[in-house]
Amino acid sequence: ALAPAFARRFTPLGLACVIVLAATSVSQAQALIGSLPGLLGTAYGKLAIAKIALFGGLLLLACANRFRFAPRAETSGSARSLALSVALEAGLGLAIVAVAAALASRPPAIHEQPVWPFAVRPVPAFWDDAYLRDGLFRLLAPVATALALFVAALSLRKLRWPALLAGAIALAFVQIPPWRPYVVAAVPTSFQGSPTGYAARSIATGRELFQRDCARCHGADVRGRGPVAIAQSVWPPDLSAPLIAGRPGGELFWSIRHGVGPMPPAGQLDDAAIWSLVDFIRLRAGARIFSPSEMSWSGAARMPGFVARCVGGTIVVPGNGVPLTLRFGRDEPGAGVEVQVDGAGQRCAVEDPAPLAAALAEITASASAPALVLVDANGWLRRAFKAEGDGAPDKVASELAEIRRRPLEGAGLHH
């Protein structure tokens, strides 16, 4: 006879526990899963989905206990249904503990390469497109309004029927936009990123592979004008085009691995070699940021990865949270690269400087690396001075001030 009373009195404590669990789970998901591909395309994410499903089952049983089984037990005097529901709830809770243990024994999704399971993927940053944004607003605004009115109808008996009527009217204004503009074609590796970190050494390896295996069709300058290009049924694409720079690295990897059009699959290359090719192609696609004739800066390019060691053992890499200044010595090609950490007064030497010098020469479309390079806190190459005399101290100071004030977002070491 006391079971219904116990169930009612347990509701506040159970609700508080559920809110804490949900809040901490959202925080953990952001830190350990990070994105939709991580949730849908990794073993860790699939276990998290199972945990979410079990948690949803717990919530449904909790609602059934509170609004159906406990009131029925009060009126009928029998708590059998309530007892069975609580037992099932306890079983789901133990299952959640088991899934949590399995999650704790696996690497987080942010450290795995996701395998996208669908043939399409969402258009990146579609909210920035006015047409797509308007279509979503016409769909979601009436739906959100109707849901709010239906909740009010359940909560307020006096306004139940007016709220239900108003919710039905709101649903009548729903406009479902065509779904195709919101997605683009995808491959299983669409959301995978280069495990090399876009390193200068990987770019140098990719350049060697490209000249050996790809230049015959795509040309030494990657613009699709190789010596055998004219014999192809489809003219090879210009790999230095901005559209290539905007393609996900994982899709470039898939095209090289499996072939596209007349281009055969790269069956003889391992994954590491293909990622090196992707790094080189991404660098060449960013080389048009410079005007070859004027060497004038017209944008920003992602800085190739490197490691610099400072006195005292400090290690510096691009995108470490502070702007960097790189000076290239002219006595020996690719030697004597010095990195200065902004605001710390540290001068550091770059390990393996030759590949970095070669990569920067590719970006700036010149025969040698620029004399001075400025990199912002997020790893973007923001300014390059061709000759030492171009980088007057007052001009460098002005550029550094602008870089500190407006670092660019989203350089991302994995894409």
C-alpha positions in Angstrom: 0.0 0.0 0.0 3.0 2.3 0.6 4.4 1.7 -2.9 2.6 4.5 -4.7 3.6 7.0 -2.0 7.2 5.9 -2.2 7.1 6.3 -6.0 5.7 9.9 -5.8 8.2 10.9 -3.1 11.1 9.5 -5.1 10.2 11.6 -8.2 12.1 14.8 -7.1 15.3 12.9 -6.3 15.0 10.8 -9.5 14.4 13.9 -11.6 17.5 15.6 -10.1 19.6 12.6 -10.8 18.4 12.4 -14.4 19.1 16.1 -15.0 22.7 15.7 -13.6 23.3 12.6 -15.8 22.0 14.3 -18.9 24.1 17.5 -18.3 27.3 15.6 -17.7 26.6 13.3 -20.7 26.2 16.3 -23.0 29.5 17.7 -21.7 31.3 14.4 -22.2 29.9 13.9 -25.7 31.2 17.3 -26.7 34.7 16.5 -25.3 35.0 12.9 -26.4 32.8 12.6 -29.5 33.0 16.1 -30.8 30.9 15.9 -34.0 28.2 14.0 -35.9 30.7 11.9 -37.9 32.3 10.9 -34.6 28.9 9.8 -33.3 27.8 7.9 -36.4 31.0 6.7 -37.8 33.1 5.3 -34.9 32.8 2.3 -32.6 32.9 4.7 -29.6 30.0 6.8 -31.1 27.9 3.7 -31.8 28.3 2.6 -28.2 27.3 6.1 -27.2 24.1 5.8 -29.3 23.3 2.6 -27.6 23.7 4.3 -24.2 21.5 7.2 -25.4 18.8 4.7 -26.5 18.9 2.9 -23.1 18.7 6.2 -21.3 15.7 7.1 -23.4 14.1 3.8 -22.4 14.7 4.7 -18.7 13.0 8.1 -19.2 10.0 6.4 -20.9 9.7 4.0 -18.0 10.0 6.8 -15.5 7.1 8.6 -17.1 5.0 5.5 -17.2 5.7 4.9 -13.5 4.9 8.5 -12.5 1.8 9.1 -14.6 0.3 5.6 -15.1 1.5 2.8 -12.8 1.7 4.7 -9.6 -1.8 6.2 -9.9 -3.2 2.8 -10.9 -1.6 1.3 -7.8 -3.3 3.9 -5.6 -6.7 3.1 -7.1 -6.5 -0.6 -7.5 -4.4 -1.5 -4.4 -2.1 -3.6 -6.5 1.5 -2.5 -7.2 2.4 -5.4 -9.5 2.7 -3.4 -12.7 4.7 -0.7 -10.8 7.0 -3.4 -9.4 7.6 -4.9 -12.9 8.3 -1.5 -14.4 10.8 -0.7 -11.7 12.5 -4.0 -12.1 12.8 -3.4 -15.9 14.1 0.1 -15.2 16.8 -1.4 -12.9 17.8 -3.8 -15.7 18.2 -0.9 -18.2 20.3 0.9 -15.6 22.6 -2.0 -15.3 22.8 -2.2 -19.1 23.8 1.5 -19.2 26.6 0.8 -16.6 27.9 -2.1 -18.9 27.9 0.2 -21.9 29.7 2.9 -19.9 32.3 0.4 -19.0 32.8 -0.6 -22.6 33.1 3.1 -23.5 35.8 3.6 -20.9 37.9 0.8 -22.4 37.9 2.3 -26.0 39.7 5.4 -27.4 37.4 8.4 -27.7 35.8 9.1 -31.0 37.9 12.3 -31.4 40.9 10.0 -31.7 39.4 7.7 -34.4 39.0 8.2 -38.1 35.2 8.1 -38.7 33.7 6.0 -41.4 30.6 8.0 -42.7 27.8 5.5 -43.2 25.6 7.4 -45.7 25.9 8.3 -49.4 25.3 12.0 -48.6 26.5 14.4 -46.0 25.2 17.8 -44.7 26.3 20.9 -46.6 29.0 22.5 -44.5 28.0 25.8 -42.9 24.6 25.8 -44.6 23.4 28.3 -42.0 25.5 30.9 -43.7 23.5 30.5 -46.9 20.4 32.8 -46.8 18.3 30.5 -49.0 19.0 27.4 -46.9 18.6 29.3 -43.6 15.2 30.7 -44.7 14.0 27.2 -45.7 14.9 25.9 -42.2 13.2 28.8 -40.5 10.0 28.2 -42.4 10.0 24.6 -41.2 11.3 24.9 -37.6 9.6 28.1 -36.5 6.0 26.7 -36.8 7.0 23.3 -35.4 8.6 24.9 -32.4 5.6 27.1 -31.8 3.2 24.1 -32.1 5.3 22.1 -29.6 5.3 24.9 -27.1 1.5 25.2 -27.4 1.0 21.4 -27.0 3.2 21.4 -23.8 1.1 24.3 -22.5 -2.1 22.3 -23.3 -0.8 19.4 -21.2 0.2 21.7 -18.3 -2.7 24.1 -18.1 -6.2 22.5 -18.1 -8.0 25.8 -18.4 -6.2 26.6 -21.7 -6.0 23.1 -23.0 -8.4 23.4 -26.0 -7.4 26.9 -27.1 -3.7 25.8 -26.9 -4.4 22.7 -28.9 -6.3 24.7 -31.5 -3.5 27.3 -31.7 -0.9 24.5 -32.1 -2.8 22.9 -35.0 -3.0 26.3 -36.7 0.7 26.8 -36.3 1.4 23.4 -37.9 -0.7 24.5 -40.9 2.0 27.1 -41.6 4.8 24.5 -41.8 6.7 24.6 -45.2 8.9 21.6 -45.9 11.9 22.7 -48.0 13.4 20.4 -50.7 16.1 18.3 -48.9 18.5 18.1 -51.8 20.2 21.5 -51.4 21.0 20.7 -47.8 23.2 17.6 -48.7 26.1 16.8 -51.0 27.5 13.4 -52.1 29.7 11.7 -49.6 32.1 8.7 -49.3 33.1 6.7 -46.3 36.2 8.8 -45.7 34.5 12.2 -46.2 35.2 13.2 -42.6 38.6 11.7 -42.2 41.6 13.9 -41.9 45.3 13.5 -42.6 47.0 11.8 -39.7 50.2 13.6 -40.6 49.0 16.9 -39.2 49.8 18.5 -42.6 53.5 18.3 -41.8 56.1 19.8 -44.1 57.9 16.4 -44.3 54.7 14.7 -45.4 54.2 17.4 -48.0 57.7 16.8 -49.3 57.0 13.1 -49.6 53.8 13.8 -51.4 55.6 16.0 -53.9 58.0 13.3 -54.7 55.2 10.8 -55.2 53.2 13.2 -57.3 56.1 13.9 -59.6 56.7 10.2 -60.0 53.2 8.9 -60.4 50.8 11.8 -61.3 52.7 14.5 -63.2 52.3 12.7 -66.5 48.6 13.5 -66.5 48.3 16.4 -64.0 51.5 18.1 -65.0 54.4 19.1 -62.8 52.6 22.3 -61.8 49.4 20.1 -60.9 47.3 22.2 -63.4 46.2 19.2 -65.5 48.5 19.8 -68.5 50.7 16.8 -68.3 52.4 15.3 -71.4 49.8 12.5 -71.7 46.8 14.6 -70.7 45.6 15.1 -74.3 45.3 11.3 -74.7 42.8 11.0 -71.8 39.1 10.7 -72.5 38.5 13.3 -69.8 40.9 16.2 -69.3 42.6 15.9 -65.9 41.4 18.5 -63.3 43.4 21.5 -62.2 44.5 20.4 -58.7 45.6 24.0 -57.9 42.0 25.3 -58.2 40.3 26.8 -55.1 37.6 24.2 -55.3 40.2 21.5 -54.6 41.4 23.5 -51.6 37.8 23.5 -50.3 37.2 19.7 -50.7 37.5 17.6 -47.6 40.8 15.8 -47.4 39.0 12.5 -46.9 37.3 12.8 -50.2 40.6 13.5 -52.0 41.9 10.4 -50.2 39.0 8.3 -51.5 39.4 9.5 -55.1 43.1 8.6 -55.1 42.6 5.3 -53.4 39.8 4.1 -55.6 40.2 6.2 -58.7 37.8 8.5 -60.4 36.8 8.6 -64.0 39.8 7.6 -66.2 42.2 7.8 -63.3 43.1 4.3 -62.0 43.0 3.4 -58.3 46.3 3.8 -56.4 46.5 0.2 -55.4 50.3 0.2 -55.0 50.3 3.0 -52.5 49.6 2.5 -48.7 47.4 4.9 -46.7 50.3 6.9 -45.4 51.6 7.6 -49.0 48.1 8.7 -50.1 47.7 11.1 -47.2 51.1 12.6 -48.2 49.7 13.1 -51.7 46.6 14.7 -50.2 48.8 17.1 -48.1 50.8 18.1 -51.2 47.6 18.7 -53.3 46.1 20.8 -50.5 49.2 22.9 -50.3 49.3 23.4 -54.1 45.6 24.3 -54.1 46.4 27.1 -51.6 49.4 28.4 -53.6 47.1 30.7 -55.7 46.6 32.8 -52.6 49.7 34.6 -53.9 49.8 36.5 -57.1 53.0 35.1 -58.7 53.7 38.3 -60.6 53.4 40.7 -57.7 53.9 38.4 -54.7 51.2 40.3 -53.0 49.2 38.7 -50.2 45.5 38.2 -50.9 44.3 35.9 -48.2 45.6 33.3 -45.8 47.0 29.8 -46.2 47.3 27.0 -43.7 50.9 26.9 -42.3 52.6 23.5 -43.0 53.4 21.7 -39.8 56.8 21.8 -38.2 58.6 21.4 -34.9 60.9 24.0 -33.4 62.9 23.5 -30.2 63.7 26.4 -28.0 66.3 26.9 -25.3 65.1 25.2 -22.2 63.3 22.4 -24.0 60.1 24.2 -25.1 58.6 22.8 -28.3 56.8 25.1 -30.7 54.4 24.1 -33.5 52.1 26.3 -35.6 48.6 26.8 -34.1 49.9 26.6 -30.6 47.9 29.6 -29.4 50.4 32.4 -30.1 51.6 34.2 -33.3 55.0 33.1 -34.7 57.6 34.8 -36.8 59.8 32.7 -39.0 63.1 34.0 -40.5 64.9 32.1 -43.2 68.6 32.3 -43.5 70.1 32.8 -47.0 73.5 31.3 -46.5 72.3 27.8 -47.2 69.0 26.9 -49.0 66.5 25.6 -46.4 68.9 26.1 -43.5 69.0 28.4 -40.6 65.2 28.8 -40.0 64.6 30.7 -36.8 61.2 30.9 -35.1 60.4 33.7 -32.7 57.5 33.2 -30.3 55.4 36.3 -30.0 55.4 37.9 -26.6 57.8 35.3 -25.1 61.1 36.6 -26.5 62.0 33.0 -27.4 64.1 32.2 -30.4 63.8 28.6 -31.6 65.4 26.4 -34.2 63.3 24.4 -36.7 63.9 20.7 -36.9 64.3 19.5 -40.5 64.0 22.9 -42.1 64.5 22.0 -45.8 61.0 20.5 -46.3 59.5 23.6 -44.6 61.4 25.9 -46.8 60.3 24.0 -49.9 56.7 24.0 -48.8 56.7 27.7 -48.3 58.3 28.2 -51.7 55.4 26.3 -53.2 52.8 28.4 -51.4 54.4 31.7 -52.5 55.1 30.4 -56.0 58.8 31.3 -55.9 62.1 29.5 -56.3 63.0 29.8 -52.7 61.3 30.3 -49.3 60.4 33.9 -48.3 62.7 35.7 -46.1 60.1 36.3 -43.4 56.8 34.6 -42.6 54.1 35.6 -40.0 51.8 33.0 -38.6 48.8 33.7 -36.4 47.7 31.9 -33.2 45.5 29.4 -35.0 48.2 28.2 -37.5 47.3 30.4 -40.5 50.1 31.8 -42.7 49.1 35.5 -42.8 52.0 37.4 -44.3 55.1 36.6 -46.2 58.0 38.9 -47.2 59.9 37.8 -50.3 63.1 39.7 -49.4 64.6 40.7 -46.1 64.4 44.3 -47.0 60.6 44.0 -47.5 60.1 43.2 -43.8 61.0 46.6 -42.3 60.6 46.5 -38.5 57.7 49.0 -38.4 55.9 47.1 -41.1 56.4 43.7 -39.4 55.2 45.2 -36.1 52.1 46.6 -37.8 51.3 43.2 -39.4 51.9 41.4 -36.1 49.5 43.8 -34.3 46.8 43.0 -36.9 47.4 39.3 -36.6 47.1 39.4 -32.8 44.0 41.4 -33.0 42.3 39.3 -35.7 43.4 35.7 -35.7 41.6 33.6 -38.3 39.5 30.6 -37.1 39.3 27.0 -38.2 42.8 26.2 -39.4 42.3 22.7 -38.0 45.3 20.3 -38.0 43.2 17.3 -39.1 41.8 18.5 -42.4 
